[in-house]
Amino acid sequence: MPRTITLRRVVVTGLGAVTDVGIDVPTFWQSLLEGRSGIGPITNFPTTPDWPTRFGGEVKGFDPEKHMGVDGREAKRMDRFCLYGLGAAVEAARDCGIDFNAGDFERRGVAIGSGIGGIDTIEVNHAKLMEGGPRKVSPFVVPRLMVNACAGQTSIRFNLQGVNIATATACATGSHAVGAAFHMIQRGDADVMLAGGAEGAIGPVAVSAFSAMKALSTRNDDPTKASRPFDKDRDGFVLAEGAAVIVLEELDHAKKRGTRIYAEVLGYGCSGDAYHIAAPDEQGAGAFRSMKMALREAELNPEQIAYINAHGTSTPLGDKAEVVAVKRLFGDAAKSLAMSSTKSVTGHALGAAGGIESVATILAIVNDTLPPTINLDTPDEGMDLNFVPHTPQQRKTDFAINNSFGFGGHNTSLIFGRFRG
């Protein structure tokens, strides 16, 4: 007989973030509000003047042992992206207050993805192979480089015996993971999910590859001003790294624990551009559909949305397509909403961006405070919405959208709302 599905309410009970502007959630949030850029000269590898781009958003001061009790030997078995992701998961798990050593382990799961995965591991071991032959390659290469390594390590760390998945949809990865986890709980396949994205891609191959595509900003003389979404003088995105994980929980499960609830997840939309492998549809058709789908699932009208955390990468094509989509969907209501890009502060952490920006969107609702778009000095033609330029705005925010779009034509929109009991 067909199963009757009763959709359940899903809330956010834990937040974790490891970013270039803070390796915990309070520092990350304060940095966003202050507009304190995390962009600076690359230190992960040596660059010379012939590198078109010599800066990025590197995570600073992250110590796996101090941050999450992973000693040096164990840390060597994980790629940088996995360490960041596990670090964010540890913070989120502590924040939510669940005793992961007891309870129904099979009703708890994980959905943490990465856009690129262990590229650092690949680079290092390829060099060893070329210099010393196959015997020099580490036996930990495969478990380090796997895109699903962070999901697996998180499952092991917290004995999550239920759903264990990893998304890999370029820059939409983190939001797809949160959306998938939301639906898992909503439809009764789990009670608790740790979800988000992780990335540690600032290395020679990724930087030179994105440079070859002419995708990166080349503002080497002033890196903190390089990420400037919606600004006339933007010249590409800024590569960053980090991770964010949020704990999603079925409402009654959370209520029984008497835990703090940050917000409620109300809608998830996703679509495909079916247009180009690296460029967005110029009319933002895919972004339009993903936002429309999320609104439909949340049973909201466009005018009820107070804030959009934009994908806003600081690329001319991407910024324009997103704004066109918003104007088309929201109509006259677009004039009254606010829309900012926190990538102006953090840079673009690829597969981690959706998780990082979900945390920012949730905190905007909790605090009724909208993080700014910094470096927006001269809005480009057609960029005439309220992009929260330079400084935060105080605004009652009951409902907000987080947009994430990626190479391959992946579009994802999440709607978070104020929890009302």
N, C-alpha and C positions, 0 to 999 in steps of 0.2 A: 504494500500500500504506500502511496506517496506520503512523505513526511510533511506535516504542517509546521511551518516555521513562524514562530512569534519573535519579531524583532525586539531585541533587548537594548536598553540604553547603555551607552559606553562613556565613561568619564576618564579624565586624566588625573592620576594620583602621584606621579613622580616625574621629575625632570633631571636630566644630566647633560652636561655639555663640556667638551674639551675643544677650545677654539684658539685662534690666534689673538683674540682680545680677552682671553680669560679661560682658565682651565677648570672653572666651576661655574655654576649657573649665576650666582650673585655677581661675580666679577664680570662675566659676559654681559649681563643685563645692564650693569652700570656703565660699561664701556659703550654700549649702544646708545644709551641716553646721553652720554657725554660726547658722542661722536668721536671717540678715541680710536683712530685707525690702527689696525693690526698689520699694516703693510710695510715692508722694509726690505733691505737688500737680502738676497738669498744667501744663506749660510750652510744649507744642506750639502752643497757641492760648490767647487770653485767655478766662478764665471770670469770671463775676460771681456774687454770692450767689444769683441766681435759678436757677443751674444746680443740679439736684438732686445731681449727682455732680461733684466738681471735682478728682479725683485718679485716678491710674492708674500703671501700671508702664512708664515710658518708658525706652528705652535711653539711656544717658548716656556721653559721651566717645567715641563711635564716629566715627572719621575715615576715610572711604573711601580716601584716598590713603595714609595711614600704614598702615592695616589690610590693604589688598589692592592697593595700587598703582593705584587708579582716580583720575585727576586730576579737578579740578573740572568741566571741560567734559564729560567722559564721565559723571560722576556726575549731572549735570543731565538726562541722558537716561534715568535710571532712577528709579523711585519708591522711597520709603523702604523698603518691604517687600522690594523686589528687592535693594537695597544690603545689607540685613541678611542676606538669604539667600545672596547671593554671598560676603559676608564669612565666613559660616559654612562655605560650601563651600571657600573658599580655605584656611581653617584645617584642615578635615578632609583636604583633598588633601595639604597639607604634612605632616600627621600620619601619613598612611598610607605616604608615601615612594615612591609610584609616579612614574615619569618619564612625565609625560603628553605629552612631546614625542616619544616613541618607542613602539613596540609596535603592537598590533592595535587601531587606533582604533575599528573597527566592532564590537568586542566590549565596548566601554565605553559606559555610558549614564547617564541622569539621570532621576530622578523626584522633583521638588520642587514642592509645591503651595502654595496659599494659600486661606484661607477667603473673604477679601474682595478681595484684590488691591490694585490701585492706587487706592484710594478718595481718598487725598490728592491725587493728580493730578486726579481728577474734580472735587473740591471747588475746587481752585485755578483750574482752567480754566473751570469754570462761572462763577465770579466774574468772570473776565476777559471771558467771553462777554457777561454781563449788563452789564458796565461799558463795554466797548469794541467789542462786536460780534464777528463771526466771524473777522475778520482778526487778532484778538488771541490766538486759541487756538493753542497750540504745535503744531508738526507732529509732536512726539514724544508726544502724548497717547496714541495707541493703543498703541505699543510700551511705554509706561510703565505703562498701567493694566491690561494683559492679565494674567490670573491665571497664565498660563503664561510670563510674562516672565522670571521667575527661572530656570526650567528652561532656557529658551532662552539666556539670558546665560551660565549655567553651562556649557552645551554648547559655546558659542562659546569661552569662556575656556579650557577644557581639551580642546578638539577631540574631544568625545564624539560619535562618529558613529553609535553604535548607538541603543538605545532612548532616546527623548526624550519624556517624558510629564509632565503636571501634573495632580494631583488637586485637587478642590474639593468637599470634603464637610464644610464648616463646621469644627467643632472636632475632627473625626476625620481631617482632611486629612493632617497629618504622618504619622500612623500608617498610614493607607491607602497613602501614598507608600512608606513603608518596607516594608510588606507586599507591595505590588506589585513592588517591586524585588527583594525576597527570592524571590518566585516566578519572576521573570524569570531570575535566576541559577540557582535550583534546577532549573529545567526546561530549561536550556541555551541560553537566548536572549541571555545576556550573561555576561561573566566578572567585570566590575566595574560597580557602580552607585553613584552619589552620590544619596542619598535623604533627604528631610526636608520641612520646611515653613517658611514665612516669613510674617510679618505686620507691618504698620505702620499700624494702623487707629485710633490715638488721634488723633482729629480731631473737629470739631464735629458732623458728621453721625452718625458711629458712636456717639459718646458720648451725644448727645441721643436717638438712636434706641433704644439699649439702655435708656436711662433711661425713655423712654416706655413700654417694655415692663415696667417695674418689675423689670428683671433685675439692675441694678447695686446694689452696696452704696452707701449714702448716709452712711457714717461719715466725714464730712468733717473732723471734729474730731480724728480719730486714724487716719489712713490706713494706717499700718503694722499696725494691728489689724483692718483691714477684711476681709481674706481669712481666714476662719476655718472651713474645712471641718469638718463633723460637729459643730460647736459649737452649742449651744442658741441663742446670740445672733447667729448669722449672718443677714445680711439681703440677700444677693445676691453676685454675683461681682465681681471687680475686673478691669477691662480692662487688658491688658498688650500688649506688642509684643516682637518679636525674631525669632530664627530658630535652627534647628539642622539640621545635615546630618551624616549618618554615611556612611562608606564601607563598602559591602558587597562581599564578594569571594568567589569560589569557592575552596574550601579548598585544592585542589592549586595553584591559581594563587598564592595567598598563601604557601604553603609553599615554592614554588620561589623566591620573592623573599626568603625568610628573614625576613619582617617580623613585627612584634609583632601578636598577635591578642588583642583585648580579650575577645571573647565569641563565642558562636555563636547564630545565629537558628534557632529550632527550630519555631516554630508561628505561624500567622497565622489569626485568625478574624474574620469580619465578618458583620453581620446588619442587618436593618431592623426598626424597631419597628412600622411600619405602624399608627401610633397617632395622632400629633399632629405638626404641623409644628414646634413649638417646645418642647413638654413631653415628658419621657421617659415611657415606659410605667411606671405606678406600681409594678408588680411586678418591674420590671427584666428583663422577659422577653427583650428584645433583647440586653441586656448578658449575661445568662445564656447565650444561644445563642452569642455571639461568643467568650466565654471557653471554653465547652465545645468549640467548633470548634477553637480554638487548642490546647487540651489534646489533642484527638484527633490533630491533625496532628503534634504534638510527641511523641506516644505516651507521655504522662505521666498520672499519676493526681493528683487534687487535692492529696493529702497531700504530694506531692513539691515543691509550690510553697512557697517560704519567704517570698516578699515580693510584694506587689502595689503598684505605683505607681498609685494611684487616679486616676480622672478628677477626682473630688473638687473641684468648682468653688466650693463654699461657697454653693450654693443649696439650700433645704430639699428641693425635689422631687428634684433630681439626686442629692444625697448619699444620700438615703433609698433611692432606686431601686437605686443601685449596691450599697449594703450588703445590701439584700434579695436581690439577685442572687448576691452572694458567699456569703451564708449558705445559699441554696438549693443552689448548686452544690457548695460545699465541705463542707456538713454539719458534722459534729463537727470536721473538720480546720480549719474557720474559726477555732476558738478558739486554734489554735497558730500560725497564720500572722501576719505583720505586714503592715500596709497603711497607707501614708502618702500625703498629698497635698502635693507640692512646690509646688502652686499657692498654698499658704498663704504661701510666700515670694515667689514670682515673680508672682502674679496669673495671669490666664488670657489667654494669647497666642493664643487662637482657633486658626487653622489651623496655627500654629507649635507649638502645645502638644504634639502627639504626637511631634514630632522632639525638642523640648527634654526631654520626659520619657523618651524612649528613651535619651538620653544619661545622664540621671540613673539610670535602671534599670540600664544597663550598668555604670556606675561603682559602683553598689551591689554588684553581683556581683563586680567586680574587687577592691573594697576590703573586702568582707564588712562593709559599713557601711551602715545604712539611714538616709536623710535624714529629718528629723522633720516632723511636722505642727505648725507653730507656731500660737499663738492658740487652741489647743484647751483652754480653761479649764473648760468645763462640757459634757461630751458630751450631745448630745440624746438623747431617748428612743429606745431601740433601737440606739444607737451604742455598742455594748459590745465591739467588737473592739480589738485592739492597733493603734492608729493612730499609734504612735511619737510620743507627745505631747512637744512642746517640745525634746527633745534627741535626738541620733542614738542608734541602738542597734547594738552590735556583734553580728553574727549571720552564721554561715556560710550563704551564699546560693548554692546551685548553680543554682536555677531561679527566675525571676521573671517576672511578667506586667506589662505596661504597658497600661492601659485608656484609651481615648479615645472619647468619645461626642459627637455633634453634633446641632444643630438639623436637622430633616428625618428624624430617627430613625436616623441613622447610628451604628453601633456597631463598634468595632474593638478587638481584643485581640492583642497581640504577646507571644510568649514568647522570652526570651533565656536562655541557659544558660552556665555556666562551660565554657570550651573545654578539652577533655580529649585533644587530639591525634588 
